[in-house]
Amino acid sequence: MNMRQKRNLFGLAVVLLLAAVTVGQVLKGFRYPDYDEKGQLKFEITGDEAQVQPNGLIKIKNLKMTFYEQGKVMMQVSTPQCLFDRVKRSAVSSSDVCVARKEIELTGRGFEWNAQDGRMKILSNTRVVLRNLSTKSTVEGAPQP
């Protein structure tokens, strides 16, 4: 069995496990990976606890979403609590959120994310922190420090 088949089998095992979980049951150490058609990990959702709600959504405590490009971590999102819809591949939260990339950190309150279109929206109190920027601007016409 090659690596792609193993990854797909693992993803199927996660889906089957979630299907077997009864409403209200708590899973410790939750992990939900998502792979592209080549078997490369696109994103992974983890949490300390996950609980299936009556509407089928999964309530995740201490969520961490890690996004990958070519096997490397590109972005991480964390929040104390959110609801994940495994069918629509989307997540929403009204809690504080932190989005971290190499040169930027976004924080705020609440978010909406959809894997289908790759968009994330921070709903309020958004703050942006730029890190590790050189003193020279690379944008033509931008003011110099």
C-alpha positions in Angstrom: 0.0 0.0 0.0 1.5 3.3 -1.0 1.5 6.5 1.1 -1.5 8.0 -0.8 -3.6 4.9 -0.2 -2.6 5.0 3.5 -3.6 8.6 3.9 -6.9 8.0 2.1 -7.6 5.0 4.4 -6.8 7.1 7.5 -9.2 9.8 6.3 -11.9 7.2 5.7 -11.2 5.8 9.2 -11.8 9.3 10.7 -15.1 9.6 8.9 -16.2 6.1 9.9 -15.2 6.9 13.5 -17.2 10.1 13.5 -20.2 8.3 12.0 -20.1 5.7 14.8 -20.0 8.4 17.5 -23.3 9.1 19.2 -24.6 12.6 19.7 -23.1 14.2 22.8 -20.3 11.7 23.0 -16.9 13.4 23.7 -13.8 12.4 21.7 -10.4 13.3 23.3 -7.5 14.2 21.0 -9.6 14.9 17.9 -7.8 15.0 14.5 -9.4 15.5 11.1 -6.9 15.6 8.1 -7.8 16.6 4.5 -5.8 15.6 1.5 -5.7 16.7 -2.1 -6.0 14.5 -5.1 -2.3 13.7 -5.0 -2.4 12.5 -1.4 -0.7 15.7 0.0 -2.0 17.0 3.3 -3.9 20.2 2.6 -5.1 21.0 6.2 -5.5 19.3 9.5 -8.0 20.2 12.3 -7.1 19.1 15.8 -8.7 19.8 19.2 -8.4 18.7 22.8 -12.1 17.5 22.7 -14.7 17.1 20.1 -18.4 16.5 20.7 -21.0 15.7 18.0 -24.0 18.0 18.3 -27.7 17.0 17.6 -27.5 19.0 14.3 -24.4 16.9 13.2 -21.9 19.7 13.7 -18.8 19.0 15.8 -18.1 21.2 18.7 -14.3 21.4 19.1 -12.5 22.6 22.2 -9.1 24.3 21.7 -9.2 24.0 17.9 -6.0 24.3 15.9 -6.2 24.3 12.1 -2.9 23.8 10.3 -2.7 24.5 6.5 0.0 23.1 4.3 1.5 23.8 0.9 3.9 21.3 -0.6 4.3 19.6 2.8 5.2 22.7 4.7 3.1 24.5 7.3 1.9 27.8 5.8 -0.7 29.0 8.3 -2.1 28.1 11.7 -5.5 29.1 13.2 -6.4 28.6 16.8 -9.5 29.3 18.9 -10.8 28.1 22.3 -14.0 26.7 20.7 -15.7 26.3 17.3 -18.2 24.3 15.4 -17.0 22.2 12.5 -19.2 21.0 9.7 -17.5 17.9 8.2 -20.0 17.7 5.3 -19.6 21.3 4.2 -16.0 21.4 5.3 -16.5 24.7 7.1 -16.0 26.1 10.6 -17.5 29.0 12.6 -16.7 30.5 16.0 -17.7 33.4 18.1 -14.6 33.0 20.3 -11.2 34.8 20.1 -9.2 33.7 17.1 -5.5 33.9 16.1 -4.3 33.3 12.5 -0.5 33.1 12.2 1.7 33.0 9.1 5.4 33.6 8.7 5.2 37.4 8.5 1.7 38.2 9.7 -0.5 37.5 12.7 -4.3 38.3 12.7 -6.3 38.3 15.8 -10.0 39.0 16.4 -13.3 37.7 17.7 -15.2 35.1 15.7 -14.5 33.7 12.3 -16.1 31.9 9.4 -14.0 29.5 7.3 -14.9 27.4 4.2 -12.5 24.9 2.7 -14.4 24.9 -0.6 -13.4 28.4 -1.5 -10.4 28.7 0.9 -11.7 31.8 2.6 -11.6 32.8 6.2 -13.3 35.9 7.6 -12.6 37.4 11.0 -15.9 38.8 12.2 -14.9 41.6 14.7 -12.1 43.4 16.6 -9.5 42.4 13.9 -5.9 43.3 14.6 -3.0 42.8 12.2 0.6 42.5 13.3 3.3 42.4 10.6 6.6 40.7 11.6 10.1 40.4 10.2 9.7 43.1 7.6 12.8 44.7 6.1 13.2 48.4 6.5 13.0 48.9 2.8 9.6 48.9 1.2 9.1 46.7 -1.7 6.0 48.5 -2.8 6.6 51.2 -5.4 5.6 54.6 -4.2 5.2 53.5 -0.6 6.6 55.8 2.1 10.0 54.8 3.4 10.5 54.6 7.2 
